[in-house]
Amino acid sequence: MTLPLQINRRDVPVATARLLLTVAEAEQLHASLCHALDKQPALDGAPECRKPIQYPGGRHRF
């Protein structure tokens, strides 16, 4: 899997690169990003992993 990256400095693009990942690395990156964004509200259209889960008894977990 190839992930295109863009590096900005003060909102001005300064470089681009391609990050090559194995499937396992891509899955770990996905999990890490979801964990890092855990305290932020999910936007409309966000993937399922970013939406709150309703557990029996009313306990919420993200």
PQR file with spaces between the fields and no chain letter, atoms N, CA, C, O and H, PARSE charges and radii, in Angstrom:
ATOM       1  N    MET     1       0.848   -1.150    0.000 -0.4000 1.5000
ATOM       2  CA   MET     1       0.000    0.000    0.000 -0.0000 2.0000
ATOM       3  C    MET     1       0.903    1.224    0.000  0.5500 1.7000
ATOM       4  O    MET     1       1.913    1.253    0.703 -0.5500 1.4000
ATOM       5  N    THR     2       0.546    2.225   -0.778 -0.4000 1.5000
ATOM       6  CA   THR     2       1.295    3.475   -0.839 -0.0000 2.0000
ATOM       7  C    THR     2       0.409    4.600   -0.334  0.5500 1.7000
ATOM       8  O    THR     2      -0.726    4.764   -0.780 -0.5500 1.4000
ATOM       9  H    THR     2      -0.275    2.202   -1.349  0.4000 1.0000
ATOM      10  N    LEU     3       0.938    5.366    0.594 -0.4000 1.5000
ATOM      11  CA   LEU     3       0.212    6.494    1.162 -0.0000 2.0000
ATOM      12  C    LEU     3       0.934    7.775    0.767  0.5500 1.7000
ATOM      13  O    LEU     3       2.080    7.975    1.169 -0.5500 1.4000
ATOM      14  H    LEU     3       1.860    5.233    0.957  0.4000 1.0000
ATOM      15  N    PRO     4       0.295    8.648   -0.012 -0.5600 1.5000
ATOM      16  CA   PRO     4       0.950    9.902   -0.380  0.2800 2.0000
ATOM      17  C    PRO     4       0.962   10.859    0.812  0.5500 1.7000
ATOM      18  O    PRO     4      -0.040   11.006    1.512 -0.5500 1.4000
ATOM      19  N    LEU     5       2.093   11.500    1.030 -0.4000 1.5000
ATOM      20  CA   LEU     5       2.239   12.459    2.128 -0.0000 2.0000
ATOM      21  C    LEU     5       2.631   13.814    1.556  0.5500 1.7000
ATOM      22  O    LEU     5       3.318   13.899    0.538 -0.5500 1.4000
ATOM      23  H    LEU     5       2.906   11.381    0.461  0.4000 1.0000
ATOM      24  N    GLN     6       2.190   14.858    2.218 -0.4000 1.5000
ATOM      25  CA   GLN     6       2.593   16.208    1.852 -0.0000 2.0000
ATOM      26  C    GLN     6       3.044   16.918    3.117  0.5500 1.7000
ATOM      27  O    GLN     6       2.323   16.926    4.114 -0.5500 1.4000
ATOM      28  H    GLN     6       1.632   14.789    3.045  0.4000 1.0000
ATOM      29  N    ILE     7       4.217   17.509    3.088 -0.4000 1.5000
ATOM      30  CA   ILE     7       4.751   18.240    4.229 -0.0000 2.0000
ATOM      31  C    ILE     7       4.538   19.727    3.972  0.5500 1.7000
ATOM      32  O    ILE     7       4.937   20.258    2.936 -0.5500 1.4000
ATOM      33  H    ILE     7       4.803   17.502    2.278  0.4000 1.0000
ATOM      34  N    ASN     8       3.900   20.387    4.939 -0.4000 1.5000
ATOM      35  CA   ASN     8       3.623   21.816    4.828 -0.0000 2.0000
ATOM      36  C    ASN     8       4.391   22.577    5.896  0.5500 1.7000
ATOM      37  O    ASN     8       4.660   22.072    6.986 -0.5500 1.4000
ATOM      38  H    ASN     8       3.576   19.955    5.780  0.4000 1.0000
ATOM      39  N    ARG     9       4.726   23.784    5.552 -0.4000 1.5000
ATOM      40  CA   ARG     9       5.321   24.707    6.516 -0.0000 2.0000
ATOM      41  C    ARG     9       4.502   25.989    6.445  0.5500 1.7000
ATOM      42  O    ARG     9       4.479   26.683    5.429 -0.5500 1.4000
ATOM      43  H    ARG     9       4.507   24.195    4.667  0.4000 1.0000
ATOM      44  N    ARG    10       3.828   26.283    7.561 -0.4000 1.5000
ATOM      45  CA   ARG    10       2.928   27.453    7.605 -0.0000 2.0000
ATOM      46  C    ARG    10       1.930   27.408    6.450  0.5500 1.7000
ATOM      47  O    ARG    10       1.718   28.404    5.759 -0.5500 1.4000
ATOM      48  H    ARG    10       3.847   25.719    8.387  0.4000 1.0000
ATOM      49  N    ASP    11       1.333   26.258    6.255 -0.4000 1.5000
ATOM      50  CA   ASP    11       0.311   26.033    5.225 -0.0000 2.0000
ATOM      51  C    ASP    11       0.820   26.131    3.786  0.5500 1.7000
ATOM      52  O    ASP    11       0.023   26.229    2.854 -0.5500 1.4000
ATOM      53  H    ASP    11       1.506   25.449    6.817  0.4000 1.0000
ATOM      54  N    VAL    12       2.125   26.107    3.602 -0.4000 1.5000
ATOM      55  CA   VAL    12       2.710   26.123    2.256 -0.0000 2.0000
ATOM      56  C    VAL    12       3.382   24.772    2.007  0.5500 1.7000
ATOM      57  O    VAL    12       4.282   24.391    2.756 -0.5500 1.4000
ATOM      58  H    VAL    12       2.774   26.027    4.359  0.4000 1.0000
ATOM      59  N    PRO    13       2.961   24.035    0.964 -0.5600 1.5000
ATOM      60  CA   PRO    13       3.586   22.742    0.681  0.2800 2.0000
ATOM      61  C    PRO    13       5.085   22.909    0.393  0.5500 1.7000
ATOM      62  O    PRO    13       5.482   23.756   -0.407 -0.5500 1.4000
ATOM      63  N    VAL    14       5.904   22.091    1.053 -0.4000 1.5000
ATOM      64  CA   VAL    14       7.353   22.157    0.832 -0.0000 2.0000
ATOM      65  C    VAL    14       7.923   20.849    0.294  0.5500 1.7000
ATOM      66  O    VAL    14       9.018   20.834   -0.268 -0.5500 1.4000
ATOM      67  H    VAL    14       5.581   21.403    1.703  0.4000 1.0000
ATOM      68  N    ALA    15       7.187   19.751    0.464 -0.4000 1.5000
ATOM      69  CA   ALA    15       7.694   18.464   -0.032 -0.0000 2.0000
ATOM      70  C    ALA    15       6.559   17.457   -0.100  0.5500 1.7000
ATOM      71  O    ALA    15       5.559   17.575    0.608 -0.5500 1.4000
ATOM      72  H    ALA    15       6.297   19.763    0.920  0.4000 1.0000
ATOM      73  N    THR    16       6.732   16.474   -0.957 -0.4000 1.5000
ATOM      74  CA   THR    16       5.819   15.340   -1.023 -0.0000 2.0000
ATOM      75  C    THR    16       6.646   14.067   -0.978  0.5500 1.7000
ATOM      76  O    THR    16       7.820   14.054   -1.348 -0.5500 1.4000
ATOM      77  H    THR    16       7.545   16.378   -1.532  0.4000 1.0000
ATOM      78  N    ALA    17       6.018   13.009   -0.522 -0.4000 1.5000
ATOM      79  CA   ALA    17       6.700   11.719   -0.432 -0.0000 2.0000
ATOM      80  C    ALA    17       5.660   10.618   -0.504  0.5500 1.7000
ATOM      81  O    ALA    17       4.469   10.855   -0.304 -0.5500 1.4000
ATOM      82  H    ALA    17       5.064   13.019   -0.221  0.4000 1.0000
ATOM      83  N    ARG    18       6.121    9.416   -0.791 -0.4000 1.5000
ATOM      84  CA   ARG    18       5.246    8.237   -0.789 -0.0000 2.0000
ATOM      85  C    ARG    18       5.688    7.342    0.359  0.5500 1.7000
ATOM      86  O    ARG    18       6.861    6.979    0.456 -0.5500 1.4000
ATOM      87  H    ARG    18       7.088    9.223   -0.954  0.4000 1.0000
ATOM      88  N    LEU    19       4.748    6.986    1.228 -0.4000 1.5000
ATOM      89  CA   LEU    19       5.016    6.082    2.337 -0.0000 2.0000
ATOM      90  C    LEU    19       4.543    4.698    1.924  0.5500 1.7000
ATOM      91  O    LEU    19       3.345    4.478    1.743 -0.5500 1.4000
ATOM      92  H    LEU    19       3.796    7.280    1.149  0.4000 1.0000
ATOM      93  N    LEU    20       5.464    3.773    1.775 -0.4000 1.5000
ATOM      94  CA   LEU    20       5.130    2.399    1.390 -0.0000 2.0000
ATOM      95  C    LEU    20       4.895    1.571    2.650  0.5500 1.7000
ATOM      96  O    LEU    20       5.752    1.516    3.532 -0.5500 1.4000
ATOM      97  H    LEU    20       6.437    3.951    1.923  0.4000 1.0000
ATOM      98  N    LEU    21       3.732    0.930    2.730 -0.4000 1.5000
ATOM      99  CA   LEU    21       3.357    0.149    3.903 -0.0000 2.0000
ATOM     100  C    LEU    21       2.919   -1.249    3.509  0.5500 1.7000
ATOM     101  O    LEU    21       2.298   -1.452    2.466 -0.5500 1.4000
ATOM     102  H    LEU    21       3.036    0.974    2.014  0.4000 1.0000
ATOM     103  N    THR    22       3.254   -2.213    4.362 -0.4000 1.5000
ATOM     104  CA   THR    22       2.674   -3.541    4.210 -0.0000 2.0000
ATOM     105  C    THR    22       1.236   -3.472    4.717  0.5500 1.7000
ATOM     106  O    THR    22       0.842   -2.470    5.315 -0.5500 1.4000
ATOM     107  H    THR    22       3.759   -2.048    5.209  0.4000 1.0000
ATOM     108  N    VAL    23       0.463   -4.501    4.492 -0.4000 1.5000
ATOM     109  CA   VAL    23      -0.912   -4.515    4.990 -0.0000 2.0000
ATOM     110  C    VAL    23      -0.914   -4.422    6.517  0.5500 1.7000
ATOM     111  O    VAL    23      -1.729   -3.700    7.093 -0.5500 1.4000
ATOM     112  H    VAL    23       0.783   -5.314    4.006  0.4000 1.0000
ATOM     113  N    ALA    24      -0.016   -5.141    7.167 -0.4000 1.5000
ATOM     114  CA   ALA    24       0.056   -5.110    8.625 -0.0000 2.0000
ATOM     115  C    ALA    24       0.424   -3.709    9.128  0.5500 1.7000
ATOM     116  O    ALA    24      -0.140   -3.237   10.115 -0.5500 1.4000
ATOM     117  H    ALA    24       0.645   -5.727    6.700  0.4000 1.0000
ATOM     118  N    GLU    25       1.358   -3.052    8.460 -0.4000 1.5000
ATOM     119  CA   GLU    25       1.740   -1.692    8.851 -0.0000 2.0000
ATOM     120  C    GLU    25       0.584   -0.716    8.635  0.5500 1.7000
ATOM     121  O    GLU    25       0.366    0.177    9.454 -0.5500 1.4000
ATOM     122  H    GLU    25       1.817   -3.435    7.659  0.4000 1.0000
ATOM     123  N    ALA    26      -0.150   -0.877    7.546 -0.4000 1.5000
ATOM     124  CA   ALA    26      -1.302   -0.016    7.274 -0.0000 2.0000
ATOM     125  C    ALA    26      -2.377   -0.208    8.338  0.5500 1.7000
ATOM     126  O    ALA    26      -2.986    0.766    8.781 -0.5500 1.4000
ATOM     127  H    ALA    26       0.027   -1.602    6.880  0.4000 1.0000
ATOM     128  N    GLU    27      -2.619   -1.452    8.755 -0.4000 1.5000
ATOM     129  CA   GLU    27      -3.598   -1.722    9.811 -0.0000 2.0000
ATOM     130  C    GLU    27      -3.159   -1.094   11.133  0.5500 1.7000
ATOM     131  O    GLU    27      -3.983   -0.546   11.867 -0.5500 1.4000
ATOM     132  H    GLU    27      -2.124   -2.244    8.396  0.4000 1.0000
ATOM     133  N    GLN    28      -1.879   -1.171   11.432 -0.4000 1.5000
ATOM     134  CA   GLN    28      -1.376   -0.583   12.673 -0.0000 2.0000
ATOM     135  C    GLN    28      -1.477    0.948   12.621  0.5500 1.7000
ATOM     136  O    GLN    28      -1.837    1.576   13.616 -0.5500 1.4000
ATOM     137  H    GLN    28      -1.210   -1.616   10.836  0.4000 1.0000
ATOM     138  N    LEU    29      -1.165    1.541   11.485 -0.4000 1.5000
ATOM     139  CA   LEU    29      -1.309    2.987   11.327 -0.0000 2.0000
ATOM     140  C    LEU    29      -2.762    3.402   11.499  0.5500 1.7000
ATOM     141  O    LEU    29      -3.051    4.391   12.173 -0.5500 1.4000
ATOM     142  H    LEU    29      -0.872    1.031   10.676  0.4000 1.0000
ATOM     143  N    HIS    30      -3.674    2.655   10.898 -0.4000 1.5000
ATOM     144  CA   HIS    30      -5.104    2.933   11.023 -0.0000 2.0000
ATOM     145  C    HIS    30      -5.529    2.904   12.485  0.5500 1.7000
ATOM     146  O    HIS    30      -6.204    3.819   12.954 -0.5500 1.4000
ATOM     147  H    HIS    30      -3.440    1.851   10.350  0.4000 1.0000
ATOM     148  N    ALA    31      -5.137    1.857   13.207 -0.4000 1.5000
ATOM     149  CA   ALA    31      -5.490    1.740   14.626 -0.0000 2.0000
ATOM     150  C    ALA    31      -4.878    2.876   15.439  0.5500 1.7000
ATOM     151  O    ALA    31      -5.530    3.424   16.327 -0.5500 1.4000
ATOM     152  H    ALA    31      -4.588    1.113   12.825  0.4000 1.0000
ATOM     153  N    SER    32      -3.642    3.230   15.143 -0.4000 1.5000
ATOM     154  CA   SER    32      -2.970    4.304   15.877 -0.0000 2.0000
ATOM     155  C    SER    32      -3.643    5.653   15.637  0.5500 1.7000
ATOM     156  O    SER    32      -3.787    6.450   16.564 -0.5500 1.4000
ATOM     157  H    SER    32      -3.112    2.785   14.422  0.4000 1.0000
ATOM     158  N    LEU    33      -4.056    5.911   14.393 -0.4000 1.5000
ATOM     159  CA   LEU    33      -4.738    7.168   14.095 -0.0000 2.0000
ATOM     160  C    LEU    33      -6.100    7.233   14.777  0.5500 1.7000
ATOM     161  O    LEU    33      -6.477    8.279   15.306 -0.5500 1.4000
ATOM     162  H    LEU    33      -3.939    5.263   13.640  0.4000 1.0000
ATOM     163  N    CYS    34      -6.846    6.121   14.771 -0.4000 1.5000
ATOM     164  CA   CYS    34      -8.134    6.095   15.469 -0.0000 2.0000
ATOM     165  C    CYS    34      -7.926    6.342   16.965  0.5500 1.7000
ATOM     166  O    CYS    34      -8.699    7.071   17.587 -0.5500 1.4000
ATOM     167  H    CYS    34      -6.540    5.271   14.342  0.4000 1.0000
ATOM     168  N    HIS    35      -6.888    5.738   17.542 -0.4000 1.5000
ATOM     169  CA   HIS    35      -6.587    5.939   18.961 -0.0000 2.0000
ATOM     170  C    HIS    35      -6.208    7.397   19.222  0.5500 1.7000
ATOM     171  O    HIS    35      -6.658    7.983   20.208 -0.5500 1.4000
ATOM     172  H    HIS    35      -6.260    5.145   17.037  0.4000 1.0000
ATOM     173  N    ALA    36      -5.399    7.980   18.365 -0.4000 1.5000
ATOM     174  CA   ALA    36      -4.967    9.365   18.549 -0.0000 2.0000
ATOM     175  C    ALA    36      -6.138   10.343   18.443  0.5500 1.7000
ATOM     176  O    ALA    36      -6.133   11.389   19.092 -0.5500 1.4000
ATOM     177  H    ALA    36      -5.034    7.505   17.564  0.4000 1.0000
ATOM     178  N    LEU    37      -7.133   10.010   17.634 -0.4000 1.5000
ATOM     179  CA   LEU    37      -8.297   10.871   17.444 -0.0000 2.0000
ATOM     180  C    LEU    37      -9.440   10.547   18.396  0.5500 1.7000
ATOM     181  O    LEU    37     -10.519   11.132   18.291 -0.5500 1.4000
ATOM     182  H    LEU    37      -7.137    9.161   17.107  0.4000 1.0000
ATOM     183  N    ASP    38      -9.214    9.620   19.323 -0.4000 1.5000
ATOM     184  CA   ASP    38     -10.268    9.090   20.186 -0.0000 2.0000
ATOM     185  C    ASP    38     -11.055   10.160   20.921  0.5500 1.7000
ATOM     186  O    ASP    38     -12.272   10.029   21.053 -0.5500 1.4000
ATOM     187  H    ASP    38      -8.338    9.145   19.408  0.4000 1.0000
ATOM     188  N    LYS    39     -10.416   11.200   21.398 -0.4000 1.5000
ATOM     189  CA   LYS    39     -11.102   12.227   22.187 -0.0000 2.0000
ATOM     190  C    LYS    39     -11.775   13.284   21.321  0.5500 1.7000
ATOM     191  O    LYS    39     -12.487   14.144   21.839 -0.5500 1.4000
ATOM     192  H    LYS    39      -9.428   11.306   21.291  0.4000 1.0000
ATOM     193  N    GLN    40     -11.561   13.231   20.015 -0.4000 1.5000
ATOM     194  CA   GLN    40     -12.160   14.201   19.100 -0.0000 2.0000
ATOM     195  C    GLN    40     -13.496   13.662   18.590  0.5500 1.7000
ATOM     196  O    GLN    40     -13.613   12.463   18.333 -0.5500 1.4000
ATOM     197  H    GLN    40     -10.983   12.532   19.594  0.4000 1.0000
ATOM     198  N    PRO    41     -14.510   14.527   18.437 -0.5600 1.5000
ATOM     199  CA   PRO    41     -15.782   14.038   17.901  0.2800 2.0000
ATOM     200  C    PRO    41     -15.624   13.589   16.447  0.5500 1.7000
ATOM     201  O    PRO    41     -14.905   14.208   15.663 -0.5500 1.4000
ATOM     202  N    ALA    42     -16.306   12.510   16.112 -0.4000 1.5000
ATOM     203  CA   ALA    42     -16.257   11.993   14.743 -0.0000 2.0000
ATOM     204  C    ALA    42     -17.091   12.886   13.829  0.5500 1.7000
ATOM     205  O    ALA    42     -18.195   13.294   14.189 -0.5500 1.4000
ATOM     206  H    ALA    42     -16.890   12.007   16.748  0.4000 1.0000
ATOM     207  N    LEU    43     -16.567   13.183   12.664 -0.4000 1.5000
ATOM     208  CA   LEU    43     -17.276   13.993   11.683 -0.0000 2.0000
ATOM     209  C    LEU    43     -18.299   13.146   10.936  0.5500 1.7000
ATOM     210  O    LEU    43     -18.200   11.919   10.926 -0.5500 1.4000
ATOM     211  H    LEU    43     -15.670   12.851   12.371  0.4000 1.0000
ATOM     212  N    ASP    44     -19.269   13.785   10.318 -0.4000 1.5000
ATOM     213  CA   ASP    44     -20.216   13.066    9.464 -0.0000 2.0000
ATOM     214  C    ASP    44     -19.435   12.354    8.369  0.5500 1.7000
ATOM     215  O    ASP    44     -18.522   12.935    7.782 -0.5500 1.4000
ATOM     216  H    ASP    44     -19.349   14.782   10.326  0.4000 1.0000
ATOM     217  N    GLY    45     -19.775   11.132    8.096 -0.4000 1.5000
ATOM     218  CA   GLY    45     -19.089   10.367    7.066 -0.0000 2.0000
ATOM     219  C    GLY    45     -17.815    9.698    7.549  0.5500 1.7000
ATOM     220  O    GLY    45     -17.087    9.110    6.750 -0.5500 1.4000
ATOM     221  H    GLY    45     -20.516   10.660    8.573  0.4000 1.0000
ATOM     222  N    ALA    46     -17.534    9.777    8.848 -0.4000 1.5000
ATOM     223  CA   ALA    46     -16.329    9.137    9.396 -0.0000 2.0000
ATOM     224  C    ALA    46     -16.473    7.618    9.320  0.5500 1.7000
ATOM     225  O    ALA    46     -17.592    7.105    9.331 -0.5500 1.4000
ATOM     226  H    ALA    46     -18.125   10.255    9.497  0.4000 1.0000
ATOM     227  N    PRO    47     -15.357    6.896    9.244 -0.5600 1.5000
ATOM     228  CA   PRO    47     -15.436    5.439    9.214  0.2800 2.0000
ATOM     229  C    PRO    47     -16.061    4.895   10.502  0.5500 1.7000
ATOM     230  O    PRO    47     -16.067    5.572   11.529 -0.5500 1.4000
ATOM     231  N    GLU    48     -16.574    3.692   10.440 -0.4000 1.5000
ATOM     232  CA   GLU    48     -17.245    3.064   11.584 -0.0000 2.0000
ATOM     233  C    GLU    48     -16.379    3.036   12.837  0.5500 1.7000
ATOM     234  O    GLU    48     -16.894    3.171   13.948 -0.5500 1.4000
ATOM     235  H    GLU    48     -16.570    3.142    9.605  0.4000 1.0000
ATOM     236  N    CYS    49     -15.067    2.863   12.672 -0.4000 1.5000
ATOM     237  CA   CYS    49     -14.191    2.759   13.839 -0.0000 2.0000
ATOM     238  C    CYS    49     -14.139    4.053   14.643  0.5500 1.7000
ATOM     239  O    CYS    49     -13.687    4.047   15.789 -0.5500 1.4000
ATOM     240  H    CYS    49     -14.649    2.754   11.770  0.4000 1.0000
ATOM     241  N    ARG    50     -14.593    5.162   14.062 -0.4000 1.5000
ATOM     242  CA   ARG    50     -14.574    6.458   14.751 -0.0000 2.0000
ATOM     243  C    ARG    50     -15.914    6.797   15.401  0.5500 1.7000
ATOM     244  O    ARG    50     -16.028    7.820   16.077 -0.5500 1.4000
ATOM     245  H    ARG    50     -14.960    5.167   13.132  0.4000 1.0000
ATOM     246  N    LYS    51     -16.913    5.966   15.209 -0.4000 1.5000
ATOM     247  CA   LYS    51     -18.229    6.254   15.760 -0.0000 2.0000
ATOM     248  C    LYS    51     -18.382    5.599   17.128  0.5500 1.7000
ATOM     249  O    LYS    51     -17.832    4.523   17.364 -0.5500 1.4000
ATOM     250  H    LYS    51     -16.820    5.135   14.660  0.4000 1.0000
ATOM     251  N    PRO    52     -19.131    6.246   18.039 -0.5600 1.5000
ATOM     252  CA   PRO    52     -19.295    5.683   19.377  0.2800 2.0000
ATOM     253  C    PRO    52     -20.048    4.360   19.332  0.5500 1.7000
ATOM     254  O    PRO    52     -20.882    4.120   18.459 -0.5500 1.4000
ATOM     255  N    ILE    53     -19.729    3.523   20.290 -0.4000 1.5000
ATOM     256  CA   ILE    53     -20.378    2.217   20.419 -0.0000 2.0000
ATOM     257  C    ILE    53     -21.293    2.284   21.630  0.5500 1.7000
ATOM     258  O    ILE    53     -20.862    2.691   22.709 -0.5500 1.4000
ATOM     259  H    ILE    53     -19.052    3.718   20.999  0.4000 1.0000
ATOM     260  N    GLN    54     -22.534    1.896   21.468 -0.4000 1.5000
ATOM     261  CA   GLN    54     -23.475    1.868   22.586 -0.0000 2.0000
ATOM     262  C    GLN    54     -23.480    0.461   23.183  0.5500 1.7000
ATOM     263  O    GLN    54     -23.834   -0.506   22.509 -0.5500 1.4000
ATOM     264  H    GLN    54     -22.884    1.565   20.591  0.4000 1.0000
ATOM     265  N    TYR    55     -23.088    0.358   24.438 -0.4000 1.5000
ATOM     266  CA   TYR    55     -23.067   -0.928   25.125 -0.0000 2.0000
ATOM     267  C    TYR    55     -24.347   -1.095   25.928  0.5500 1.7000
ATOM     268  O    TYR    55     -24.962   -0.103   26.317 -0.5500 1.4000
ATOM     269  H    TYR    55     -22.800    1.144   24.986  0.4000 1.0000
ATOM     270  N    PRO    56     -24.759   -2.335   26.184 -0.5600 1.5000
ATOM     271  CA   PRO    56     -25.935   -2.562   27.041  0.2800 2.0000
ATOM     272  C    PRO    56     -25.715   -1.866   28.381  0.5500 1.7000
ATOM     273  O    PRO    56     -24.608   -1.880   28.919 -0.5500 1.4000
ATOM     274  N    GLY    57     -26.766   -1.262   28.913 -0.4000 1.5000
ATOM     275  CA   GLY    57     -26.650   -0.561   30.182 -0.0000 2.0000
ATOM     276  C    GLY    57     -26.314    0.909   30.006  0.5500 1.7000
ATOM     277  O    GLY    57     -26.196    1.634   30.994 -0.5500 1.4000
ATOM     278  H    GLY    57     -27.665   -1.251   28.475  0.4000 1.0000
ATOM     279  N    GLY    58     -26.158    1.367   28.762 -0.4000 1.5000
ATOM     280  CA   GLY    58     -25.953    2.782   28.503 -0.0000 2.0000
ATOM     281  C    GLY    58     -24.527    3.278   28.551  0.5500 1.7000
ATOM     282  O    GLY    58     -24.294    4.469   28.342 -0.5500 1.4000
ATOM     283  H    GLY    58     -26.254    0.777   27.960  0.4000 1.0000
ATOM     284  N    ARG    59     -23.562    2.415   28.817 -0.4000 1.5000
ATOM     285  CA   ARG    59     -22.167    2.852   28.871 -0.0000 2.0000
ATOM     286  C    ARG    59     -21.648    3.130   27.471  0.5500 1.7000
ATOM     287  O    ARG    59     -21.787    2.286   26.585 -0.5500 1.4000
ATOM     288  H    ARG    59     -23.751    1.448   28.987  0.4000 1.0000
ATOM     289  N    HIS    60     -21.055    4.293   27.255 -0.4000 1.5000
ATOM     290  CA   HIS    60     -20.486    4.640   25.950 -0.0000 2.0000
ATOM     291  C    HIS    60     -19.001    4.339   25.956  0.5500 1.7000
ATOM     292  O    HIS    60     -18.319    4.522   26.964 -0.5500 1.4000
ATOM     293  H    HIS    60     -20.942    4.978   27.975  0.4000 1.0000
ATOM     294  N    ARG    61     -18.524    3.887   24.849 -0.4000 1.5000
ATOM     295  CA   ARG    61     -17.086    3.689   24.666 -0.0000 2.0000
ATOM     296  C    ARG    61     -16.754    4.012   23.227  0.5500 1.7000
ATOM     297  O    ARG    61     -17.509    3.658   22.321 -0.5500 1.4000
ATOM     298  H    ARG    61     -19.079    3.738   24.030  0.4000 1.0000
ATOM     299  N    PHE    62     -15.645    4.674   23.006 -0.4000 1.5000
ATOM     300  CA   PHE    62     -15.241    5.058   21.666 -0.0000 2.0000
ATOM     301  C    PHE    62     -14.094    4.211   21.219  0.5500 1.7000
ATOM     302  O    PHE    62     -13.600    4.379   20.104 -0.5500 1.4000
ATOM     303  H    PHE    62     -15.032    4.961   23.742  0.4000 1.0000
